Amino acid sequence: MTTPTDLNATKNDNGSYTITGKGTPGATVTINNPAGTKIGEGTVGTDGSFTVTIPSGSAKAGDKVSVTQSKDGKTSQPATITIPADQPTNIGVNFGTDGHAHVTGNGVPGSTIYVVTTDGDPITNGTVGPDGKFDITLPLDYSDAGDKVVLVQATDGGLSNPVGIIIPAQTAKDVQVTNDGKTTTITGTGTPGSTITITDGNGKTVGTTTVGTDGKFTATVDDGNVKPGDKLNVTQTTNGVDGAPVQITVPATTPGNVDVTNDGTKTTITGTGTPGSTIKVTDGNGNTVATGTVGDDGKFTVTIDDGKVKPGDKLNVTQTTNGTDSAPVTITVPSQSASNIDVTTNPDGSVDVTGEGKPGSTITITDGNGHTIGTGTVGDDGKFHITIPAGTVKPGDSIGVTQTTDGVPSKTVTVKVPSQGATNVTVTTNPDGSVDITGEGKPGSTVTITDGKGNTIATGTVGDDGKFHITIPSGILKPGDSVGVTLTTDGVPSKTVTITVPNATSSNGNGTNGNGSNGTGTNGTGSNGNGSTTGTNGSGNGTSGNGSSTGTNGNGSSTGSNGSGTTTGANGSTTGNNLPSTGSNGVTATKTGLGAGTNGSTSSASGNSLPATGDDEGAYLAVAGTIAIGLVGLLGAEGMRRRRRED
């Protein structure tokens, strides 16, 4: 009778053991303990195999039990098998940051876990801890996906049956999921070259991608295939072996265009989202500090009192749609930004940047590439002034102004460097209502004149001499209107210089000042001696206007060189003896010992001032005075002639 073969012993959950093997069909199989006591019996089946269960407690791990078969009065030689130790359970594999695979599981406290190759060659071992758990680190050579190893637990001199495992692919790490309203994007890290498969709750593949050489991956899923709240599995496959899946939930749409500002009294967060959704802002501890609702226009604004947050705090902005949260957008509360920023390009090419901020804060000026080109400090008056050297930036360049307070930067305010502005700008309103604007600037620059509403009303060009003169026709502007003057050089506008249109300037009443058309009276008896005849520019109505023609300073009387005798004055007054004459300033004076009064005052022989004639009222008074003095002269002359005749 042959000895039973292919023996195997397995411990059952109830503590009994099952022994299997092969023998002669119909033979009786007997199992004895080391003392020779029968502890189990069975029969070989027609297929030549048998299974015998020995009761719990009848043998222990490490015992060598004998197995014999007998038939027709013949008994085989015993075959020996060792009762195995318990097999390790709950076996799993995970990976450390160093890439080593870790084999974990449960065993008998104090037992040794041996890790061997499929050929039985030892690899490493570990001990089951008092809590019944073990964690054994495998060498890198046995840590690749697809590698095969065998575990054996040794307890009280007995070995468990071997448990073979295959090293899986590593689980995808750092998995994040976002939803922009069009696609769901899944990112993470993995083993370069591995395949990432995204499956839905039914196991259907909805997206795949490959881990890049940098160990990162990005997979996208059209929103038509999933919706917020759906569960997805992310599985990495390496060398044909799958890793453990990572389960994620499709989030609500992430808030978009999130911006944060700090005006010194409150922090304001703005952005876009799904209309009707709730916006929640939480601090670094997860405490809700503000909430809001996305409007029908898809925009939201949430404000937080500065007592709840401070510059430098990290905040998370989350949108909740139909009970599903979005991925958070993390922002940092900035310091208060600089305000009232003004940029001026100087004639030497340097650029002045001024503004206001928090006293003691640092102001940093950066160019379009983010390089620092100027720094300064806000003064105790809350103002700053920083000059950027010539050649550092040019008109049209963008520069950033950032205020840093207590180590926390503000949001950067971006401004453009303007061209050099117009200088020495003057504006004059002419008598006809037109307006002249003059000034200086860079030759070749375009000058644009705008009204108070910003509408262009005139343009011109700075001449080669660096000056410009633009006339705006009457009817477009009126006194009191504001106008802007902007220079554009090489396509870059300057700061606008704002000026106010003044009242019209006086024409000073300057007439033609020609000679009177009626000639000179003899010895003061001419027809003009009594002022009754109107000369071209004489004491009557001249061509320059009503009343007396106007001299250099606007006095009413015509201006004669000396106004005496029978000679026609240079300014056309026909005069006789003792008729009014005017000095160089158009001041009326009598012939007899009268000089021209200073500044247009008419002086008497005794030096007493007579009425000035600089304005219209004075002009009329001067005319009246002239007529009166002329009449006095005529009466005096007539009296003298009578006395001569009487004599």
C-alpha positions as CSV (number, residue, x, y, z in Angstrom):
1,M,0.0,0.0,0.0
2,T,1.4,3.4,-1.0
3,T,2.0,6.2,1.4
4,P,-0.5,9.2,1.1
5,T,0.9,12.1,-0.9
6,D,0.3,15.9,-1.5
7,L,-0.5,16.4,2.1
8,N,-1.6,19.9,3.2
9,A,-2.9,21.1,6.6
10,T,-5.0,24.3,7.1
11,K,-6.3,25.8,10.3
12,N,-10.0,26.7,10.3
13,D,-11.7,29.6,11.9
14,N,-13.1,27.4,14.7
15,G,-9.6,26.1,15.6
16,S,-9.9,22.7,13.9
17,Y,-7.5,21.7,11.1
18,T,-8.3,20.2,7.7
19,I,-5.8,17.8,6.2
20,T,-6.0,17.0,2.5
21,G,-4.0,14.7,0.2
22,K,-4.1,11.9,-2.3
23,G,-4.3,8.1,-1.8
24,T,-5.9,4.9,-3.1
25,P,-9.6,5.1,-3.8
26,G,-11.6,3.5,-1.1
27,A,-8.7,3.3,1.4
28,T,-9.2,4.5,4.9
29,V,-7.0,7.4,6.0
30,T,-6.0,7.6,9.6
31,I,-4.3,10.6,11.3
32,N,-2.5,10.1,14.6
33,N,-0.9,12.7,16.9
34,P,2.8,12.5,17.9
35,A,1.8,10.2,20.8
36,G,0.2,7.7,18.3
37,T,-3.4,8.6,19.3
38,K,-5.8,8.7,16.4
39,I,-7.2,12.2,16.1
40,G,-8.9,11.9,12.7
41,E,-10.1,9.4,10.1
42,G,-11.5,9.5,6.5
43,T,-11.9,7.7,3.2
44,V,-10.1,8.3,-0.1
45,G,-12.7,9.2,-2.8
46,T,-13.1,7.7,-6.2
47,D,-11.0,10.6,-7.6
48,G,-8.1,9.6,-5.3
49,S,-8.3,12.6,-3.0
50,F,-9.3,12.9,0.6
51,T,-10.1,15.5,3.2
52,V,-10.0,14.9,7.0
53,T,-10.8,17.4,9.7
54,I,-9.2,17.0,13.1
55,P,-11.0,18.7,16.1
56,S,-9.8,21.9,17.7
57,G,-7.4,21.2,20.5
58,S,-6.3,17.8,19.2
59,A,-3.1,19.3,17.8
60,K,-1.2,22.5,18.0
61,A,1.0,24.5,15.6
62,G,4.3,22.6,15.2
63,D,3.0,19.2,16.0
64,K,4.0,16.5,13.5
65,V,1.1,14.2,12.8
66,S,1.2,11.0,10.8
67,V,-1.1,10.1,8.0
68,T,-1.6,6.4,6.9
69,Q,-4.0,4.7,4.5
70,S,-5.2,1.1,4.7
71,K,-7.2,-1.2,2.5
72,D,-7.8,-4.9,2.2
73,G,-5.8,-5.5,5.5
74,K,-2.8,-3.6,4.2
75,T,-1.5,-0.4,5.8
76,S,0.9,2.1,4.2
77,Q,3.9,3.6,5.8
78,P,3.0,6.9,7.6
79,A,3.5,10.2,5.9
80,T,4.2,13.1,8.3
81,I,2.9,16.7,8.1
82,T,3.4,19.6,10.6
83,I,0.4,21.4,11.9
84,P,0.9,24.9,10.6
85,A,0.9,28.1,12.5
86,D,-1.8,30.6,11.8
87,Q,-1.5,32.4,8.5
88,P,-1.1,36.2,8.6
89,T,-4.4,38.0,7.8
90,N,-5.5,41.4,6.4
91,I,-2.4,41.6,4.3
92,G,-1.9,44.8,2.4
93,V,0.8,46.8,0.6
94,N,1.4,50.5,0.8
95,F,4.3,52.7,-0.2
96,G,6.5,55.1,1.7
97,T,7.7,58.4,0.4
98,D,11.1,56.7,-0.4
99,G,9.4,54.3,-2.8
100,H,9.8,51.2,-0.6
101,A,6.8,48.8,-0.5
102,H,5.5,48.1,3.0
103,V,3.7,44.7,3.7
104,T,1.3,45.1,6.5
105,G,-1.2,42.7,8.2
106,N,-2.2,40.9,11.4
107,G,-0.6,37.9,13.1
108,V,0.1,36.1,16.4
109,P,1.8,38.5,18.7
110,G,5.5,37.7,19.0
111,S,5.5,35.5,15.8
112,T,8.0,36.1,13.0
113,I,6.8,37.0,9.5
114,Y,9.2,35.7,6.9
115,V,9.2,37.3,3.4
116,V,10.7,35.0,0.8
117,T,10.8,34.7,-3.0
118,T,8.6,32.3,-4.9
119,D,11.6,30.0,-4.8
120,G,11.8,30.2,-1.0
121,D,14.8,32.4,-0.9
122,P,14.7,34.7,2.1
123,I,14.2,38.5,1.4
124,T,13.5,40.0,4.8
125,N,11.4,39.4,8.0
126,G,9.6,41.2,10.8
127,T,7.9,40.5,14.1
128,V,4.2,40.8,15.0
129,G,3.7,43.4,17.6
130,P,1.8,43.1,20.9
131,D,-1.2,44.6,19.1
132,G,-1.1,41.7,16.6
133,K,0.0,43.9,13.7
134,F,3.1,43.9,11.5
135,D,4.7,46.3,9.0
136,I,7.6,45.0,7.0
137,T,9.6,47.2,4.6
138,L,10.7,45.5,1.4
139,P,13.9,46.3,-0.5
140,L,13.5,48.5,-3.6
141,D,14.3,45.5,-5.7
142,Y,11.1,43.9,-4.6
143,S,9.0,47.0,-4.4
144,D,8.1,47.4,-8.1
145,A,4.5,46.9,-9.3
146,G,4.2,43.2,-10.3
147,D,6.9,41.8,-8.1
148,K,5.8,38.5,-6.3
149,V,6.8,37.6,-2.7
150,V,5.6,35.0,-0.2
151,L,4.8,35.5,3.5
152,V,5.2,32.8,6.2
153,Q,4.4,33.2,9.9
154,A,6.4,31.1,12.4
155,T,4.7,30.5,15.7
156,D,5.9,28.2,18.5
157,G,8.2,26.4,16.1
158,G,5.5,26.1,13.5
159,L,5.3,27.7,10.1
160,S,2.1,28.9,8.6
161,N,1.1,28.0,5.1
162,P,2.7,30.5,2.7
163,V,0.7,33.4,1.5
164,G,1.7,34.7,-1.9
165,I,1.2,38.4,-2.8
166,I,1.8,40.5,-5.9
167,I,3.2,44.0,-5.3
168,P,0.5,46.4,-6.6
169,A,1.0,49.7,-8.4
170,Q,1.3,52.6,-6.1
171,T,-1.9,54.5,-5.2
172,A,-2.2,57.8,-6.9
173,K,-1.3,60.6,-4.5
174,D,-2.2,64.2,-3.9
175,V,-5.4,63.7,-5.9
176,Q,-7.4,66.9,-6.3
177,V,-10.6,67.6,-8.2
178,T,-12.0,70.8,-9.5
179,N,-15.0,71.8,-11.6
180,D,-15.0,75.0,-13.7
181,G,-18.6,74.5,-14.9
182,K,-17.5,72.8,-18.2
183,T,-15.1,70.1,-17.3
184,T,-14.1,68.2,-14.1
185,T,-10.3,68.2,-13.8
186,I,-8.5,65.6,-11.7
187,T,-4.8,66.1,-10.8
188,G,-2.3,64.2,-8.7
189,T,1.0,62.4,-8.6
190,G,2.0,58.9,-9.5
191,T,4.7,56.6,-11.1
192,P,6.0,58.1,-14.4
193,G,4.6,56.3,-17.4
194,S,1.7,54.7,-15.4
195,T,-1.9,54.9,-16.6
196,I,-4.5,56.7,-14.7
197,T,-8.1,55.5,-15.1
198,I,-11.2,57.4,-13.9
199,T,-14.3,55.3,-13.5
200,D,-17.8,56.2,-12.3
201,G,-19.9,54.5,-9.7
202,N,-20.9,51.8,-12.2
203,G,-17.3,51.0,-13.2
204,K,-17.6,52.8,-16.5
205,T,-14.4,54.6,-17.6
206,V,-15.0,58.3,-18.0
207,G,-11.4,59.5,-18.4
208,T,-7.8,58.3,-18.7
209,T,-4.4,59.9,-18.8
210,T,-0.7,59.1,-18.3
211,V,1.6,60.1,-15.5
212,G,4.3,62.4,-16.9
213,T,8.0,62.2,-16.5
214,D,7.7,64.7,-13.7
215,G,5.4,62.3,-11.8
216,K,2.3,64.5,-12.3
217,F,-0.9,63.8,-14.1
218,T,-4.0,65.7,-15.2
219,A,-7.2,64.0,-16.3
220,T,-10.3,65.8,-17.5
221,V,-13.9,64.6,-17.6
222,D,-16.6,66.4,-19.6
223,D,-19.4,67.6,-17.4
224,G,-21.8,65.7,-19.7
225,N,-20.4,62.5,-18.2
226,V,-20.6,63.5,-14.5
227,K,-22.3,65.9,-12.3
228,P,-21.6,67.5,-8.9
229,G,-22.0,64.9,-6.2
230,D,-21.0,61.9,-8.3
231,K,-18.4,59.4,-6.9
232,L,-15.4,58.6,-9.1
233,N,-12.5,56.2,-8.6
234,V,-9.0,57.1,-9.6
235,T,-6.8,54.0,-10.3
236,Q,-3.1,53.9,-11.3
237,T,-1.9,50.9,-13.4
238,T,1.8,50.2,-13.5
239,N,3.4,47.2,-15.3
240,G,-0.1,45.9,-15.8
241,V,-0.9,45.9,-12.1
242,D,-3.5,48.1,-10.6
243,G,-3.0,50.2,-7.6
244,A,-5.7,50.7,-4.9
245,P,-8.3,53.2,-6.1
246,V,-8.8,56.6,-4.7
247,Q,-12.4,57.7,-4.4
248,I,-13.3,61.3,-5.1
249,T,-16.5,63.3,-5.3
250,V,-17.3,65.6,-8.2
251,P,-17.5,69.0,-6.6
252,A,-19.6,72.1,-7.4
253,T,-18.1,74.6,-9.7
254,T,-15.1,76.4,-8.1
255,P,-15.6,80.1,-7.7
256,G,-14.0,82.0,-10.5
257,N,-12.1,85.3,-10.8
258,V,-11.7,85.5,-7.0
259,D,-10.2,88.8,-5.9
260,V,-9.5,90.2,-2.4
261,T,-9.0,93.8,-1.4
262,N,-8.4,95.6,1.9
263,D,-9.4,99.2,2.3
264,G,-8.3,99.5,5.9
265,T,-11.7,98.9,7.4
266,K,-12.9,95.7,5.8
267,T,-11.8,92.9,3.5
268,T,-13.8,92.5,0.4
269,I,-13.9,89.3,-1.7
270,T,-15.4,89.2,-5.1
271,G,-15.8,86.6,-7.8
272,T,-18.1,84.6,-10.1
273,G,-20.1,81.5,-9.5
274,T,-23.4,79.6,-10.2
275,P,-26.4,81.9,-9.6
276,G,-28.1,81.1,-6.4
277,S,-25.2,79.1,-4.9
278,T,-23.9,79.9,-1.5
279,I,-20.4,81.3,-1.0
280,K,-18.7,80.5,2.2
281,V,-15.4,82.0,3.5
282,T,-13.6,80.1,6.2
283,D,-10.4,80.9,8.1
284,G,-7.4,78.7,8.6
285,N,-9.2,76.8,11.5
286,G,-12.2,76.1,9.4
287,N,-14.4,78.7,11.1
288,T,-16.9,80.5,8.9
289,V,-16.1,84.2,8.8
290,A,-18.5,85.3,6.0
291,T,-21.1,84.0,3.6
292,G,-22.9,85.3,0.6
293,T,-25.0,84.3,-2.4
294,V,-24.1,84.4,-6.1
295,G,-26.4,86.9,-7.9
296,D,-28.5,86.3,-11.0
297,D,-25.6,87.9,-12.9
298,G,-23.2,85.2,-11.7
299,K,-21.3,87.5,-9.5
300,F,-20.8,87.7,-5.7
301,T,-19.4,90.2,-3.2
302,V,-18.6,89.2,0.4
303,T,-17.3,91.6,3.0
304,I,-15.5,90.7,6.3
305,D,-14.9,93.2,9.1
306,D,-11.2,93.6,9.9
307,G,-11.9,92.5,13.4
308,K,-12.4,88.9,12.2
309,V,-9.3,88.7,9.9
310,K,-6.0,90.5,9.6
311,P,-3.5,91.0,6.8
312,G,-1.6,87.7,6.2
313,D,-4.5,85.4,7.2
314,K,-5.3,82.5,4.8
315,L,-8.9,82.2,3.8
316,N,-10.8,79.5,1.8
317,V,-13.6,80.5,-0.5
318,T,-16.0,77.6,-1.3
319,Q,-19.2,77.5,-3.4
320,T,-22.0,75.1,-2.4
321,T,-24.5,74.1,-5.2
322,N,-27.3,71.8,-4.5
323,G,-25.7,70.6,-1.3
324,T,-22.3,69.8,-2.9
325,D,-19.2,71.9,-2.0
326,S,-16.7,73.1,-4.5
327,A,-13.0,72.8,-4.2
328,P,-11.8,75.7,-2.1
329,V,-10.0,78.7,-3.5
330,T,-7.3,79.8,-1.0
331,I,-6.5,83.5,-0.7
332,T,-4.4,85.7,1.6
333,V,-5.7,88.8,3.2
334,P,-3.5,91.6,1.8
335,S,-2.4,94.8,3.5
336,Q,-4.2,98.0,2.6
337,S,-3.2,99.1,-0.9
338,A,-1.6,102.4,-1.6
339,S,-4.2,105.0,-2.8
340,N,-4.4,108.3,-4.8
341,I,-1.4,107.1,-6.9
342,D,-0.1,109.6,-9.4
343,V,2.6,109.2,-12.0
344,T,4.4,112.1,-13.7
345,T,7.1,111.9,-16.3
346,N,9.6,114.8,-15.9
347,P,11.4,116.6,-18.7
348,D,14.6,114.9,-17.8
349,G,13.0,111.4,-18.3
350,S,12.8,110.6,-14.6
351,V,9.4,109.5,-13.3
352,D,7.8,110.6,-10.0
353,V,5.4,108.3,-8.3
354,T,3.3,109.7,-5.5
355,G,0.4,108.5,-3.3
356,E,-0.9,107.8,0.1
357,G,-0.6,104.8,2.4
358,K,-0.1,103.7,6.0
359,P,2.7,105.6,7.8
360,G,5.8,103.5,8.1
361,S,4.9,101.0,5.4
362,T,7.3,100.2,2.6
363,I,6.4,101.1,-0.9
364,T,7.9,99.0,-3.7
365,I,7.8,100.0,-7.3
366,T,8.2,97.1,-9.9
367,D,8.5,97.1,-13.7
368,G,6.5,95.0,-16.0
369,N,8.8,92.0,-15.4
370,G,8.3,92.2,-11.6
371,H,11.8,93.7,-11.0
372,T,12.1,96.2,-8.2
373,I,13.0,99.7,-9.6
374,G,12.2,101.9,-6.7
375,T,11.4,101.7,-3.0
376,G,10.4,104.2,-0.3
377,T,8.6,104.7,3.0
378,V,5.2,106.2,3.7
379,G,5.8,109.3,5.8
380,D,4.1,110.3,9.1
381,D,1.7,112.4,7.0
382,G,0.5,109.2,5.2
383,K,2.1,110.3,1.9
384,F,5.0,109.0,-0.3
385,H,7.1,110.3,-3.2
386,I,9.5,108.1,-5.1
387,T,11.5,109.1,-8.1
388,I,12.5,106.5,-10.6
389,P,15.8,107.5,-12.4
390,A,15.7,108.4,-16.1
391,G,16.2,105.4,-18.4
392,T,14.6,102.9,-16.0
393,V,11.1,103.0,-17.6
394,K,9.6,104.8,-20.5
395,P,6.2,106.2,-21.4
396,G,3.7,103.4,-21.9
397,D,5.4,101.0,-19.5
398,S,3.3,99.4,-16.8
399,I,4.6,99.7,-13.2
400,G,3.3,98.1,-10.0
401,V,2.9,99.9,-6.7
402,T,2.8,97.6,-3.6
403,Q,2.6,98.6,0.0
404,T,4.0,96.2,2.6
405,T,2.8,96.6,6.2
406,D,4.1,94.5,9.0
407,G,5.6,92.1,6.5
408,V,2.4,91.5,4.6
409,P,2.2,92.9,1.0
410,S,-0.9,94.6,-0.3
411,K,-2.5,93.9,-3.6
412,T,-0.3,95.5,-6.3
413,V,-1.8,98.6,-8.0
414,T,-0.8,98.7,-11.7
415,V,-0.4,102.1,-13.4
416,K,0.9,103.3,-16.8
417,V,3.8,105.7,-17.2
418,P,2.5,108.7,-19.1
419,S,4.3,110.8,-21.6
420,Q,5.6,114.2,-20.6
421,G,2.7,116.6,-20.1
422,A,2.1,120.0,-21.5
423,T,3.7,122.9,-19.6
424,N,3.1,126.7,-19.3
425,V,-0.4,126.2,-20.5
426,T,-2.5,129.4,-20.9
427,V,-6.0,130.0,-22.1
428,T,-7.4,133.3,-23.4
429,T,-11.0,134.1,-24.3
430,N,-11.0,136.5,-27.3
431,P,-13.7,139.3,-27.7
432,D,-15.3,137.2,-30.5
433,G,-15.8,134.3,-28.2
434,S,-13.0,132.1,-29.6
435,V,-10.5,130.6,-27.2
436,D,-6.8,130.5,-27.6
437,I,-4.8,127.7,-25.8
438,T,-1.0,127.9,-25.8
439,G,1.7,125.9,-24.1
440,E,4.9,123.9,-24.5
441,G,5.7,120.3,-25.0
442,K,7.8,117.8,-26.8
443,P,8.2,118.7,-30.5
444,G,6.0,116.6,-32.8
445,S,3.6,115.5,-30.0
446,T,-0.1,115.6,-30.7
447,V,-2.1,118.1,-28.6
448,T,-5.7,117.1,-27.8
449,I,-8.1,119.5,-26.3
450,T,-11.2,118.0,-24.5
451,D,-14.2,119.6,-23.0
452,G,-15.6,118.8,-19.5
453,K,-17.2,115.6,-20.7
454,G,-14.0,114.3,-22.3
455,N,-15.1,115.0,-25.8
456,T,-12.3,116.1,-28.2
457,I,-13.0,119.6,-29.4
458,A,-9.6,120.5,-31.0
459,T,-6.2,119.0,-31.9
460,G,-2.8,120.3,-32.9
461,T,0.9,119.5,-32.9
462,V,3.8,120.8,-30.9
463,G,6.1,122.7,-33.2
464,D,9.8,122.3,-33.6
465,D,10.3,125.2,-31.2
466,G,8.4,123.1,-28.5
467,K,5.4,125.4,-28.5
468,F,1.7,125.0,-29.6
469,H,-1.1,127.4,-30.2
470,I,-4.7,126.1,-30.8
471,T,-7.7,128.3,-31.4
472,I,-11.1,126.9,-30.5
473,P,-13.9,128.5,-32.5
474,S,-16.5,130.6,-30.7
475,G,-19.6,128.9,-29.4
476,I,-17.9,125.7,-28.3
477,L,-16.7,126.9,-24.9
478,K,-17.8,129.6,-22.5
479,P,-16.1,131.2,-19.5
480,G,-16.0,128.9,-16.5
481,D,-15.9,125.7,-18.6
482,S,-13.1,123.2,-17.9
483,V,-10.9,122.0,-20.7
484,G,-8.3,119.3,-20.7
485,V,-4.9,119.5,-22.5
486,T,-3.2,116.1,-23.3
487,L,0.0,115.5,-25.2
488,T,0.4,112.2,-27.0
489,T,4.0,111.2,-27.8
490,D,4.8,108.0,-29.7
491,G,1.2,106.8,-29.1
492,V,1.4,107.3,-25.3
493,P,-0.8,110.0,-23.8
494,S,0.4,112.3,-21.0
495,K,-1.5,113.3,-17.9
496,T,-4.2,115.7,-18.8
497,V,-3.7,119.3,-17.7
498,T,-7.1,120.8,-16.7
499,I,-7.7,124.5,-17.0
500,T,-10.7,126.8,-16.8
501,V,-11.8,129.2,-19.6
502,P,-11.6,132.8,-18.3
503,N,-13.8,135.7,-19.2
504,A,-13.1,137.6,-22.4
505,T,-10.2,140.1,-22.2
506,S,-10.9,143.9,-22.8
507,S,-10.0,145.3,-26.2
508,N,-9.0,148.6,-24.5
509,G,-11.2,150.6,-26.9
510,N,-8.4,151.2,-29.4
511,G,-9.8,153.1,-32.4
512,T,-8.3,153.9,-35.8
513,N,-7.2,157.3,-34.3
514,G,-7.1,159.0,-37.7
515,N,-7.3,162.8,-38.2
516,G,-10.7,164.6,-38.0
517,S,-12.3,165.0,-41.3
518,N,-13.5,168.6,-40.7
519,G,-10.1,170.4,-40.5
520,T,-8.9,173.0,-38.0
521,G,-10.8,176.1,-36.9
522,T,-9.1,179.5,-37.0
523,N,-8.0,180.8,-33.6
524,G,-10.4,178.5,-32.0
525,T,-13.5,179.6,-34.0
526,G,-13.6,176.6,-36.2
527,S,-16.7,174.6,-36.4
528,N,-15.1,171.9,-34.3
529,G,-14.3,174.4,-31.5
530,N,-17.7,173.8,-30.0
531,G,-17.5,170.1,-30.4
532,S,-20.5,170.1,-32.7
533,T,-18.7,168.5,-35.7
534,T,-17.9,164.8,-35.7
535,G,-14.4,164.1,-36.9
536,T,-13.4,160.6,-38.1
537,N,-11.9,159.8,-34.8
538,G,-12.5,163.2,-33.2
539,S,-14.5,164.2,-30.2
540,G,-17.7,163.2,-31.9
541,N,-18.7,159.6,-32.9
542,G,-15.5,158.2,-34.5
543,T,-15.3,155.0,-36.5
544,S,-14.0,153.1,-33.4
545,G,-17.3,153.5,-31.6
546,N,-19.6,155.8,-29.8
547,G,-18.3,158.9,-28.0
548,S,-14.7,160.0,-28.1
549,S,-12.2,157.9,-29.9
550,T,-9.9,155.9,-27.6
551,G,-6.3,156.6,-27.0
552,T,-3.6,154.2,-26.0
553,N,-5.1,153.7,-22.5
554,G,-8.7,153.9,-23.5
555,N,-9.5,157.6,-22.5
556,G,-12.4,159.1,-24.2
557,S,-10.9,162.3,-25.7
558,S,-9.0,162.2,-29.0
559,T,-5.3,162.4,-28.3
560,G,-3.5,165.5,-29.8
561,S,0.2,166.0,-29.6
562,N,-0.2,169.1,-27.6
563,G,-3.7,170.1,-28.5
564,S,-2.9,173.9,-28.9
565,G,-3.2,176.5,-31.5
566,T,-4.7,175.9,-34.9
567,T,-2.9,172.7,-35.7
568,T,-4.6,169.4,-36.1
569,G,-3.6,167.0,-33.4
570,A,-2.0,163.6,-34.2
571,N,-5.0,161.8,-33.1
572,G,-7.5,163.9,-35.0
573,S,-8.8,166.4,-32.5
574,T,-9.6,169.8,-34.1
575,T,-8.5,172.4,-31.6
576,G,-8.5,176.1,-31.1
577,N,-6.9,178.2,-28.4
578,N,-7.5,176.9,-25.0
579,L,-9.3,173.8,-26.4
580,P,-8.5,170.5,-24.6
581,S,-5.3,168.9,-25.3
582,T,-4.2,165.4,-24.2
583,G,-0.9,164.2,-22.9
584,S,1.0,161.1,-24.0
585,N,-1.4,158.9,-21.9
586,G,-4.5,160.4,-23.5
587,V,-5.2,162.6,-20.5
588,T,-7.1,165.8,-21.2
589,A,-5.3,169.0,-20.2
590,T,-5.8,172.7,-21.0
591,K,-3.1,174.6,-22.8
592,T,-2.6,177.2,-20.1
593,G,0.0,175.7,-17.8
594,L,-1.6,172.2,-17.7
595,G,0.5,169.1,-18.0
596,A,-0.8,165.6,-18.6
597,G,-1.8,163.9,-15.3
598,T,-0.1,160.7,-14.5
599,N,-2.1,157.4,-15.2
600,G,-4.8,159.2,-17.1
601,S,-5.8,161.8,-14.5
602,T,-6.8,165.2,-15.8
603,S,-4.9,167.9,-13.8
604,S,-5.8,171.5,-13.3
605,A,-3.2,174.3,-13.3
606,S,-3.1,174.1,-9.5
607,G,-2.3,170.4,-9.7
608,N,-5.7,169.2,-8.4
609,S,-6.8,166.0,-10.0
610,L,-9.6,166.0,-12.4
611,P,-11.6,162.8,-13.3
612,A,-9.7,159.9,-14.8
613,T,-10.9,158.6,-18.1
614,G,-9.9,154.9,-18.1
615,D,-13.3,153.4,-18.3
616,D,-16.5,154.2,-20.2
617,E,-18.0,156.4,-17.5
618,G,-14.7,158.3,-17.3
619,A,-14.7,158.6,-21.0
620,Y,-18.1,160.2,-21.0
621,L,-17.1,162.6,-18.2
622,A,-13.9,163.5,-20.1
623,V,-16.0,164.3,-23.2
624,A,-18.3,166.4,-21.1
625,G,-15.4,168.2,-19.5
626,T,-13.9,168.8,-22.9
627,I,-17.1,170.4,-24.2
628,A,-17.4,172.5,-21.0
629,I,-13.8,173.8,-21.2
630,G,-14.3,174.6,-24.9
631,L,-17.3,176.7,-24.2
632,V,-15.5,178.5,-21.4
633,G,-12.6,179.2,-23.8
634,L,-15.0,180.6,-26.5
635,L,-16.8,182.8,-24.0
636,G,-13.4,184.2,-22.8
637,A,-12.2,184.9,-26.2
638,E,-15.4,186.7,-27.2
639,G,-15.1,188.9,-24.1
640,M,-11.5,189.9,-24.9
641,R,-12.6,190.9,-28.4
642,R,-15.4,193.1,-27.0
643,R,-13.0,194.9,-24.7
644,R,-10.6,195.6,-27.5
645,R,-13.4,197.1,-29.6
646,E,-14.6,199.2,-26.7
647,D,-11.0,200.4,-26.2
